[in-house]
Amino acid sequence: MIEIANPPLSITAESVVNNYNLFARSKSLPESLHLYPNGKRFYGEWDYGQNFKNISEYKGAYSIQDLVRIKACIPDMGNLLHVFSGSIPAGPYSRLDNNFAVIGTPVPGRDVVGDASDAHLYFDEDSFDVVMADPPWSKYHSEEIYNCSLVDKTKVMKSLFRVLKPGGIVIWKDFSKPIWSGTDFDYLGRICIDPSSGHDDRSFKFFKKKEIL
């Protein structure tokens, strides 16, 4: 087990909206995140235009815009885990992927080569503030692009629940919503990416592990 400590962060729908819109104003971008009337969920849309440049040439890599804007939503991600980390370079976070060939050797004590549905076997429970997940979206993506079987996203969510601290956040990038338990998570909201021609529709879904009362 890799143990990662520190107290949990306080991340809410309101803080995500306020943080991003403050960033947007500073960059002369639209203030594109909004709270629903109940204040417990948010929604929004990001238009990258043609600016879909990826962080690497690896197919399916996060775009630079993805990472910049998600960081704006949660400036302090505390203990961060990237699952299906792909070509995310080493940094002040942990990475979990079943193939590190595209990014080199895992950092000892931080990174793991393994299955995302077994995250709880590699990391201590209640250890991460934020988990970012970018799984293969479909059978086509899995078999034709990544040469692997389609992941069981329900099992992944259950495993991520175990490694998240109470109040921790899963940010799930996909074109469909994974099956999740309302007993385990609150659904905070989503941000749709308005694609340019030739790009798939997708969105970021935000899930918050229920806090202990």
C-alpha positions in Angstrom: 0.0 0.0 0.0 1.1 3.6 -0.7 0.1 5.8 2.2 -0.7 9.5 1.6 -1.8 11.6 4.5 -3.0 15.2 5.2 -6.5 16.4 6.1 -9.2 16.6 3.4 -9.9 19.8 1.4 -13.2 21.5 1.3 -14.5 21.4 -2.3 -18.1 22.3 -3.1 -20.2 23.1 -6.2 -20.0 26.8 -5.2 -16.2 26.8 -4.9 -15.8 25.1 -8.3 -18.0 27.7 -10.0 -16.5 30.7 -8.1 -12.9 29.6 -8.8 -13.4 29.0 -12.4 -15.3 32.2 -13.1 -12.6 34.2 -11.3 -10.0 32.5 -13.6 -12.2 33.2 -16.7 -12.5 36.9 -15.9 -8.7 37.1 -15.6 -8.3 35.5 -19.0 -11.2 37.4 -20.7 -13.1 34.1 -21.1 -16.8 33.7 -20.6 -17.9 33.0 -17.0 -19.3 29.7 -18.1 -20.0 27.8 -14.9 -23.3 28.3 -13.0 -25.0 26.9 -9.9 -28.5 25.4 -10.1 -31.0 27.2 -7.9 -30.5 24.7 -5.0 -26.8 25.6 -4.9 -25.8 22.0 -4.6 -25.0 21.3 -8.2 -23.4 23.2 -11.1 -23.4 23.1 -14.9 -21.4 24.7 -17.6 -19.9 24.5 -21.1 -16.4 25.1 -22.4 -15.7 25.9 -26.0 -12.1 25.3 -27.0 -12.6 26.2 -30.6 -9.7 24.5 -32.5 -7.4 24.6 -29.4 -7.4 20.9 -28.7 -3.7 20.6 -28.5 -2.8 17.6 -26.3 0.0 17.3 -23.8 1.6 14.6 -25.9 1.1 12.7 -29.2 -0.4 9.8 -27.3 -3.9 9.1 -28.6 -6.5 10.1 -26.0 -4.2 12.3 -24.0 -5.7 15.2 -22.0 -5.7 18.4 -23.9 -3.8 21.3 -22.4 -7.1 23.2 -22.1 -8.6 20.4 -20.0 -5.8 20.5 -17.4 -5.6 24.3 -17.3 -9.3 24.7 -16.8 -9.8 21.8 -14.3 -6.9 23.3 -12.3 -8.7 26.6 -12.3 -11.8 24.9 -10.9 -9.8 23.3 -8.0 -6.6 25.4 -7.6 -5.5 23.3 -4.6 -6.0 19.6 -5.5 -4.2 18.4 -2.4 -3.3 14.7 -2.8 -4.2 14.0 -6.5 -4.4 10.7 -8.3 -4.6 10.3 -12.0 -6.2 6.9 -13.0 -5.9 5.8 -16.7 -3.0 8.3 -16.5 -1.8 7.6 -20.0 0.8 10.2 -21.0 0.4 12.5 -18.0 4.0 13.3 -17.1 5.4 12.6 -13.6 4.6 15.4 -11.1 3.4 16.1 -7.6 0.6 13.5 -7.8 0.2 9.7 -8.2 -0.4 7.9 -11.5 -2.2 4.6 -12.0 -2.2 2.9 -15.4 -1.9 -0.6 -16.7 0.8 0.4 -19.2 3.5 3.0 -18.5 5.3 2.4 -21.8 4.3 5.8 -23.1 5.6 7.8 -20.1 8.5 5.8 -18.8 9.3 4.3 -15.4 6.8 4.8 -12.5 8.1 6.9 -9.7 8.7 4.6 -6.7 6.3 5.3 -3.8 4.0 7.4 -5.9 3.0 5.7 -9.2 1.6 2.2 -9.8 1.2 -0.1 -12.9 -2.1 -1.8 -12.4 -5.8 -1.9 -13.0 -7.9 1.1 -12.0 -10.6 -1.2 -10.6 -8.1 -2.3 -8.0 -7.0 1.2 -6.9 -7.9 0.3 -3.3 -5.3 -2.5 -3.4 -2.5 -0.2 -4.3 -3.3 2.9 -2.2 -4.5 3.4 1.4 -8.2 4.1 1.9 -9.2 7.7 2.5 -5.9 9.0 1.1 -6.7 11.2 -1.9 -8.5 14.6 -2.2 -9.1 14.4 -5.9 -9.0 11.6 -8.5 -9.0 12.5 -12.2 -10.2 9.7 -14.5 -10.1 9.5 -18.3 -11.0 5.9 -19.2 -11.4 4.5 -22.7 -14.9 5.8 -23.5 -16.2 2.9 -25.5 -15.5 -0.6 -26.9 -14.1 1.1 -30.0 -11.8 3.3 -28.0 -10.6 0.3 -25.9 -10.0 -2.2 -28.7 -9.0 0.0 -31.7 -7.1 2.8 -30.0 -5.7 1.3 -26.7 -5.7 -2.4 -27.6 -7.3 -3.5 -24.4 -10.7 -4.7 -23.1 -13.4 -2.2 -22.1 -13.0 -1.3 -18.4 -15.7 -2.0 -15.9 -16.4 1.6 -14.9 -18.8 0.6 -12.1 -16.0 -1.3 -10.4 -13.6 1.6 -10.9 -16.0 4.0 -9.2 -16.4 1.6 -6.2 -12.6 1.3 -5.9 -12.1 5.1 -6.2 -14.7 5.6 -3.4 -12.4 3.6 -1.1 -9.2 5.6 -1.8 -10.9 9.0 -1.6 -11.1 11.0 1.6 -14.6 11.9 2.8 -15.5 15.0 0.8 -13.0 14.0 -1.9 -13.8 14.5 -5.6 -13.8 12.2 -8.6 -13.5 14.1 -11.9 -14.6 11.7 -14.6 -14.0 12.5 -18.3 -16.2 10.5 -20.6 -19.1 10.8 -23.1 -21.4 8.9 -20.7 -21.9 8.9 -16.9 -20.6 5.9 -15.0 -22.9 3.9 -12.8 -22.4 5.3 -9.3 -24.0 4.8 -5.9 -26.0 7.6 -4.2 -25.0 6.1 -0.9 -21.4 6.7 -1.7 -21.3 9.9 -3.7 -23.1 13.2 -4.2 -23.2 14.3 -7.9 -21.9 17.9 -8.0 -22.4 18.6 -11.7 -20.8 18.5 -15.1 -19.0 20.6 -17.6 -19.7 19.8 -21.3 -17.0 20.3 -23.9 -18.4 21.9 -27.1 -16.4 20.1 -29.7 -15.1 21.4 -33.0 -15.6 19.3 -36.2 -14.2 15.8 -35.9 -14.1 15.6 -32.1 -16.4 13.5 -29.9 -18.8 15.0 -27.5 -17.7 14.5 -23.9 -17.9 16.1 -20.5 -16.4 16.2 -17.1 -18.6 14.8 -14.3 -17.9 15.7 -10.7 -18.7 13.3 -7.9 -18.1 14.0 -4.2 -17.6 11.2 -1.7 -20.1 11.7 1.1 -18.7 13.1 4.2 -18.9 11.4 7.6 -21.4 13.2 9.8 
